[in-house]
Amino acid sequence: MTDTIDRDGIQVTEALIRPHIRRTPVIEVGGADFGMADMALSLKLELLQHAGSFKTRGAFTNLLMRDVPAAGVVAASGGNHGAAVAYAAKKLDVPAKIFVPEISSPAKVARIRSYGADLVVGGALYADALAASEEWEKATGALPVHAYDSVWTMRGQGTVGLEMQAQAPDIDTLLVSVGGGGLIGGIAAWYENRIRVVGVEPEAAPTLTRALEAGGPVDAPAGGIAADSLAPRQIGSQVFQVAPPFVAETRLVGDAAIREAQAALWEGLRIVAEPGGAAAFSALLCGAYQPAPDERVGVVVSGGNTTAVDFER
């Protein structure tokens, strides 16, 4: 298979990883359910994926399509990618070393540990965890599994688009949260402008927005409530080679809007979404993205690894 990412590659990938991933559901709701104008919404519930996010797709793609050495795999993550790689490694009996920053949520740290990976928590941001993982790779020869800036990872995440097209074939627009860009890169490569793909980013971490303005990846702020999933310093360089021709635009949302979206998904649907998982939906709720009349909108609810709802035992 070539180093490009396209529909053929995503279809091959989907067939390979299908036994290892869930075909997550799409729920049809109305905007009026959330106090918005009455519109048709299709929510893709990737928080119901193994390990709690879409990242599991890319993790299995890397481990199944690449040669894994005896040293196993290494990954840096804000949390979700680490959990996904740890889960895939456990299922495939592969050693895994995971590096996460101190901002990683307790829910994500606990999930990674539950899968038996060797976990290191250290550094302030994702970039610090990435640097530590690269040192481990050099020292041991472990296979690096990048959270977003990888053809393999984007191919796996692109299977979200493949499923969404089959489950909600009539949508006009799909809202996708953006951190490093692996999810939107894969989805955009699948749709190839057949629909409008809109990136949603936190105001505190506008990686793709800044890159589009500059004509290439540049440093952006890396903060906000969703910093453990949507705040690398830059959009991925390989992502930027794929996404711009197929991403219609980006919209920015504030932390307050993300919190309101989390609350709305819980109150309206009993969906427990983490901040990064609710970011795309927040663009609709706060008006950052305003659909045209009769526009049919899809939203990827991308992850649910959070302690926002704490059940007593």
C-alpha positions in Angstrom: 0.0 0.0 0.0 1.3 3.5 -0.9 1.9 6.3 1.6 -1.1 8.3 0.5 -4.4 8.4 2.3 -7.5 8.0 0.2 -10.8 6.2 0.0 -9.3 3.0 -1.3 -6.8 2.9 1.6 -9.5 3.6 4.1 -11.7 0.8 2.8 -8.8 -1.7 3.0 -8.1 -0.5 6.5 -11.7 -0.9 7.6 -11.8 -4.5 6.4 -8.6 -5.3 8.4 -9.6 -3.6 11.7 -13.3 -4.5 11.6 -13.0 -7.5 13.9 -11.3 -5.4 16.5 -13.5 -2.2 16.6 -17.1 -1.4 17.2 -19.4 0.0 14.5 -20.6 2.9 16.7 -24.2 4.0 16.5 -25.6 7.2 15.0 -28.5 8.7 16.8 -31.0 11.0 15.1 -32.2 14.0 17.2 -33.8 17.4 16.7 -32.2 20.7 17.4 -35.3 21.6 19.5 -34.3 18.9 22.0 -31.5 21.2 23.0 -33.2 24.6 22.8 -31.9 25.3 19.2 -33.9 25.8 16.0 -35.6 22.7 14.9 -33.1 20.9 12.6 -32.2 17.3 11.9 -29.0 16.2 13.6 -27.1 13.0 13.3 -24.7 12.3 16.2 -22.0 9.7 15.6 -21.3 8.3 19.1 -17.6 7.4 19.0 -17.4 7.6 22.8 -18.9 4.1 22.7 -15.8 2.8 20.9 -13.5 0.4 22.7 -11.3 2.4 25.1 -13.8 5.3 25.0 -12.8 7.2 21.8 -12.3 7.0 18.1 -8.6 6.7 18.7 -8.9 2.9 18.9 -9.3 2.8 15.1 -6.0 4.3 14.5 -4.3 2.3 17.2 -5.3 -1.1 15.6 -4.4 0.2 12.2 -0.9 0.9 13.3 -0.4 -2.4 15.1 -1.9 -4.6 12.4 -0.5 -2.8 9.3 3.1 -2.3 10.5 5.9 -4.6 11.7 6.0 -4.5 15.5 9.5 -5.2 16.9 10.1 -7.3 20.1 10.4 -4.0 22.0 6.7 -3.3 21.3 5.2 0.0 20.7 5.5 3.5 22.2 3.0 6.3 22.2 2.6 9.9 23.5 -0.8 11.0 24.3 -3.0 13.5 26.1 -4.9 10.4 27.3 -7.3 8.9 24.7 -4.6 7.8 22.2 -2.7 6.2 25.0 -5.7 4.3 26.2 -6.4 3.2 22.6 -2.8 2.0 22.0 -2.8 0.3 25.4 -6.1 -1.5 24.6 -4.9 -2.6 21.2 -1.6 -3.8 22.5 -3.3 -5.8 25.2 -5.6 -7.5 22.7 -2.7 -8.3 20.3 -0.3 -9.2 23.1 2.2 -6.5 22.3 4.3 -4.6 24.9 3.3 -0.9 25.2 5.0 2.1 26.7 2.7 5.2 27.1 3.8 8.7 27.9 1.2 11.3 29.0 1.5 14.8 30.4 0.4 15.9 33.9 -2.8 17.5 32.4 -4.1 14.1 31.4 -7.4 13.5 33.2 -7.6 10.9 36.0 -10.1 8.9 34.0 -7.7 8.6 31.1 -4.7 7.7 33.3 -6.8 5.0 35.1 -8.0 3.6 31.8 -4.4 3.3 30.4 -3.3 1.5 33.6 -6.3 -0.8 33.4 -5.0 -2.2 30.1 -1.6 -3.1 31.6 0.6 -0.7 29.6 3.8 0.7 31.1 2.7 4.3 31.9 4.8 7.4 32.5 3.1 10.6 33.6 5.3 13.7 33.3 5.7 17.1 31.7 3.2 19.9 31.5 1.9 19.4 27.9 1.4 16.8 25.2 4.6 18.1 23.5 6.6 17.1 26.6 5.2 13.6 26.5 6.0 13.3 22.8 9.6 14.3 23.4 9.9 11.6 26.1 8.4 9.0 23.8 10.9 9.8 21.1 13.7 9.3 23.6 12.3 5.9 24.5 12.0 5.0 20.8 15.7 5.8 20.2 16.8 3.9 23.3 14.8 0.7 22.7 13.8 0.5 19.0 10.1 0.4 19.9 7.6 1.2 17.1 6.2 4.8 17.5 2.5 5.1 17.1 1.7 8.7 16.6 -1.5 10.1 17.9 -2.4 12.0 14.7 0.5 12.8 12.3 0.7 9.5 10.6 -0.9 8.0 7.4 -1.7 4.8 9.4 -3.4 6.7 12.1 -5.4 8.9 9.7 -6.5 5.8 7.7 -7.9 4.3 10.9 -9.7 7.4 11.9 -11.0 7.7 8.3 -13.2 4.7 9.0 -15.4 7.0 11.1 -16.3 8.7 7.8 -16.8 5.4 6.0 -19.3 4.3 8.7 -21.0 7.7 8.9 -21.6 7.8 5.2 -23.4 4.5 5.4 -25.3 5.3 8.5 -26.3 8.9 7.7 -26.0 9.2 3.9 -28.1 12.4 3.6 -26.1 14.8 5.8 -24.8 17.9 4.1 -22.3 18.9 6.8 -20.2 17.1 9.4 -18.8 18.9 12.4 -15.5 17.3 13.7 -13.4 18.4 16.7 -9.8 19.1 15.9 -6.6 18.7 18.0 -3.7 17.4 16.1 -6.0 16.7 13.1 -5.9 12.9 12.7 -9.6 12.5 12.9 -10.6 15.4 10.6 -7.8 14.4 8.2 -9.0 10.8 7.9 -12.7 11.8 7.6 -12.0 14.6 5.1 -10.0 12.2 3.0 -12.9 9.8 3.0 -15.5 12.3 1.9 -13.4 14.1 -0.6 -15.7 17.2 -0.6 -18.9 15.0 -1.1 -20.1 16.9 2.0 -18.9 19.9 4.0 -16.5 18.9 6.7 -16.1 21.6 9.3 -13.4 21.6 12.0 -14.2 22.8 15.5 -11.4 23.9 17.7 -11.2 25.4 21.2 -10.3 29.1 21.2 -7.5 28.2 23.5 -6.0 25.7 21.0 -6.6 26.8 17.4 -4.1 24.6 15.7 -5.8 24.1 12.3 -7.1 27.6 12.2 -3.7 29.1 12.7 -2.2 26.7 10.1 -4.8 27.6 7.5 -4.1 31.3 8.1 -0.3 30.8 7.8 -0.3 28.3 5.0 1.3 25.6 7.0 1.7 24.2 10.6 2.7 26.9 13.1 2.8 27.0 16.9 -0.6 27.8 18.5 -1.7 28.2 22.1 -2.2 24.8 23.9 -4.6 25.4 26.7 -8.2 25.3 27.7 -10.6 22.8 29.2 -10.0 20.3 26.4 -6.2 20.5 26.6 -5.8 16.8 27.3 -7.2 15.9 23.9 -7.3 19.0 21.6 -4.1 20.9 22.4 -0.9 19.9 20.6 1.4 22.8 19.7 0.8 22.4 16.0 -1.5 20.6 13.5 0.3 17.5 12.1 2.4 18.2 9.1 1.1 15.1 7.3 -2.4 16.1 8.4 -1.9 19.4 6.7 -1.0 17.7 3.5 -4.3 15.9 3.5 -6.9 18.1 5.2 -7.0 21.6 3.6 -8.5 20.6 0.2 -11.3 18.8 1.9 -12.0 20.9 5.0 -14.5 23.6 4.3 -13.7 25.8 7.2 -13.0 25.9 11.0 -14.9 27.4 13.8 -13.7 28.3 17.3 -15.5 27.7 20.6 -14.8 28.8 24.1 -14.4 26.7 27.2 -17.8 27.8 28.5 -19.5 26.6 25.3 -17.8 23.2 25.6 -19.0 22.9 29.2 -22.5 23.8 28.2 -22.4 21.2 25.4 -21.3 18.5 27.9 -24.2 19.4 30.1 -26.7 19.5 27.2 -25.6 16.0 26.0 -26.0 14.6 29.5 -29.3 16.3 30.2 -30.8 15.6 26.8 -29.5 12.2 26.0 -27.6 10.9 29.0 -24.4 11.0 27.0 -21.3 11.5 29.0 -18.9 13.3 26.7 -15.5 14.6 27.7 -14.7 18.2 26.7 -12.9 17.3 23.5 -15.7 14.9 22.6 -18.3 17.6 23.1 -16.4 20.4 21.3 -17.9 19.8 17.8 -21.5 19.8 19.2 -20.8 23.0 21.2 -20.3 24.9 17.9 -24.0 24.3 17.1 -25.2 25.0 20.7 -23.4 28.3 21.0 -24.0 29.5 17.4 -20.4 29.4 16.3 -21.7 27.3 13.4 -25.2 28.2 12.2 -26.7 25.8 9.6 -28.7 27.1 6.7 -32.4 26.3 6.6 -33.0 22.6 5.9 -29.2 21.9 6.2 -28.7 18.4 7.5 -25.9 18.3 10.0 -23.8 15.5 11.5 -21.7 15.7 14.6 -18.9 13.4 15.8 -19.1 13.0 19.6 -15.5 11.7 19.7 -14.8 10.6 23.2 -16.2 9.9 26.7 -13.2 9.4 29.0 -14.1 11.8 31.8 -15.0 11.8 35.5 -17.7 14.4 34.9 -20.2 11.9 36.1 -19.0 10.1 39.2 -21.1 7.2 40.2 -21.1 6.0 43.8 -20.2 2.3 44.2 
